[in-house]
Amino acid sequence: MNHNEMSAKLSSSPLRRMGKRLTTIVVIFLASYLLVAYLVTPDAWKHYARHHPSFDDNPRVTQTGDGHPGDPVNLAIIGTEGEARRIMQSAGWYAAVRLGVRSDLKIGTDTILNRPYNDAPVSNLFLFGRKEDLAFEQPVGGNPRHRHHVRFWRAGAADSAGRPIWIGASTYDRGVGFSHTTGQITHHIESDVDVE
């Protein structure tokens, strides 16, 4: 058998045909992937984004009253203030009382004496140049030292149906201690805010 006959026989062998099929499948798969990943999916996201409000222009971190970075902004809800209040209350969250001498003394005393304070105040944080519009908390255990809390600010935008958008910062207070930036007594939040 000469070289040409051997090449012709190898080119028609089942192994060679299977290699061609595999190559064809890989090429079709890669072409399909490129088409979907780089053309179809981005176009679908553009369509989706047109029907939903954009949060790109919103701040990412709140500020304390003295201008230090506060809690990260990590959620948004859409609805009226009444709807937001009803949803949070039905989920077991308490509206936080306002800061004041009485509530400040009560949270300090209840923290030291290990007593519950379900609607304890939260410190004011600022977004859009103003303090939070709504604040809720969910106690953990029988002490205000540990709690989930969320603050909401009404954003200037509305969804396509005209419902208000609320930007929020939700964190878990894992304990009380001295601020690393000011030395003031404050709650320390859990670092993984995405879990919250």
N, C-alpha and C positions, 0 to 999 in steps of 0.2 A: 504494500500500500504506500503510495507516494504521499508527499506532504500535502498536496491539494485535496486528495481524497480524504485524508485524515482530518483536515480542517473542516471539510464539508460534513463529515460524520459528526464531529464534535459540536458544530453549530446547530445540528438538528437533534442533539441529545436532550433527554428530559431535564437534566440538570441545567443546561443552557436555557431552555424554555422557562424553567422556574425562575432563573435569575432575571430574565427579561420581564416576567410578570411582577416579580418583587420590585424591580426598578420602576416599573410603570406605577405600581401601587404607591411607592414612596413619593414619586413625582406628583401624583394626583393628590396625595395627602398634604404634601408641602404647599402645593398651589392652593388647595382648599383652605389650609390654615392661613396662609398669607392673605387670601381674599377676605376671609371672615375676620381675622384679627386686625387687619389694617384698613379695610374699607367698610364692611358691613357693620361691625360692632361700633366703631367710632360714629358712624352715621346714625345708628340707633340711639346712642347716648345723646347726640345733639338733639334728636327728636324728643327724647325723654326730658332733657334739661329745659327745653322750651316750655314744657307743661308743668314744671316744678320750680319753685323759687330758688334763686341762687344765694348761697351763703358765702360766696367768695369774698365779698366786700366787708364782711364782718370781722371785728377784732378776734384774735385767738386767745387772748389772756386778759383777765380782769385786772383792775388796779385797786390797791388799798387807798384809803383816804389820804395817805401821805405820799402817794405816787409810786409805791413799790409794786412789783408784779404780784398779782393775787392768784386765784384759782384759774385753771385753764377752761376755756369754753369748749364743751364737749357734747352738746346736744341741742336740738331745736324741736319745738312742737308748733302745731298750727291749730288755732281755734280762738274763741273769745276768752276773756278773762274768767267768766263764769264757768265755761267748759273746763278750762285748766284747773280751776279750784276744785270742781266736782270730781274730775278724774284723779287728781292727787289725793283727795280725801278718801275716795272709794278704794284707792290702792293702799290705804293705811298710813298716809303721810299727814302730818300736822302742820297747819300754818304757823310759822314762827312768830312769836310776839315781837313787838318793836323793842329796840334797844332803849334803855332808860336806867335810871339809878336803881329802881326796884328790881327790874329783870336782871340787871348786871349783878346785883347782890345775891339774888336768888340762884342764878347759875353758878356763881362762885361757891356759895354755901352748899348747894346740892352736889357739886362736883367733889368738894372736900368731904362731905358727910355721906357720899355714895348714895344719894337719893335720886329718884327719877324726876325728870322735868321734860315732859313730852313735847311741849311747844316752846322750848328754850329759844332765846333770840340767837340770831346769827350776826356776825359783824357785817357792817356795810362794805360791799365791794362795788366798784364802779365800772360801767361799760357805757359807751355812747355818751360819756360825760355826766352820767347820773347813776345814783345807787339803784339797786335792784328794785323791780316793781313787785315781784312776788318772791317769797321764800318759804320753803317747806323743809321739814325734817322728819326722819323716821328713827326713833330711838333704837339702840342696840343695848340690851341689858338694862340695868336699873340705874344708869348714871349718865349725865349729859356729856361726859368725857368721850364716850363712843357713840357715834351717830352717823347716819347718812344725811346729807343735806343737799338741797339744790336751790339755786337762785335763778330767777328768770327776769330778763329785760325784754320789753316789747321793742322789736326792731321796727324800723321805719317802713319796711316792705310788707306786702301782703301776698297771699297766693293768688292764683288765677281766679278763684271764686271770691276774692276780696276779704278772706279771713286773715286775722292778724297772725304774724309770725313772732314767736318768742324764742330768744336765744338763751341758753342756759349753761350753768356751770354746776355740775354735780360731783360731789366728792364724799369720801368716807373719812370722818375724823377718827384717827386711830389712837389719839391721846392728847394730853395737854402738856405744854412745855414752853420754853422760851423761844421766841422767834430768832431764827438764825441771822436775820438782817437787821432787826431793831432791838432785840433783847426784851421785847414786850411779852407778856404771857398770852399765849394763843393756842388754838388747836393745831395739831400737826395732822396733815392729811396723808392718806395712803398714796404712795407714789404711782401706782398703776390706775390712773383715772379712767382708762377705757373699761375696766372691769365694772366700775360704778355705772 
